[in-house]
């Protein structure tokens, strides 16, 4: 679906505004998310501590509820708020521009969930491939240490001692991150790059790489980049951000559900064991399935596939804007 936009600023200016909003959001996220921890933590015990010691002292099971609040504030102000502010500054209809004005029918819902399920063997195969790349022992040890630290943090935030904890984990680790991250990466970044470069597929690839890099997982880079590409293709074809949010949340929910079931059997299960690994041929088969499912996706989303990736200028009420911004329905070629 074409992206509705108001040409208030040049593309370079839009990028600068988005970058500025994300930078301010990063600072606010760091400030606001640190307040709950500082209120509960003995500050004297943190003086002189190394980053590793700080992490060890803060990320403990007793702080699970507090860390969920921190997670919420961090992702809210890092991803979601900057995207909304950017869209309101740069475009007349912010939520329509980002892709929130579309509806989802039950057939689309079923297909996007099937696509994400079909991606699981691909993700596992890419994770296995990454672990076999010719890294030096020191480099691999560094990557593995970062992965272990990330898994430890997720394990505490996603602590599930009962069914209510499971529901809370779905909210904090599946639904809200999907909502916030998709708003920034697909609704703002991919949207801008696609309109600017007139090369939607390149915009999808670049955004997928940024999406993966931001998660800070070296060993999971290829896996997340592949998921980012799949999510980006959905958005490119329909402009419907709700589909991305549903697909992203479904992917996260599967991992959380697997972990919850595993913990029912063994409360001390290693979180890394929840990530499946598949041989490369499984990944190739998964690509074929995903490719076929996207034909079905096109069929059930046909009513939303209209001039995908293009920019349609909409009217603005700003009296000081140049004449070309008042041209309704003007389309620039992708």
Beta strands, then each sheet from edge to edge (+ up, - down):
strand 1: 3-5
strand 2: 311-313
strand 3: 330-332
sheet 1: 1+ 2+ 3-
end
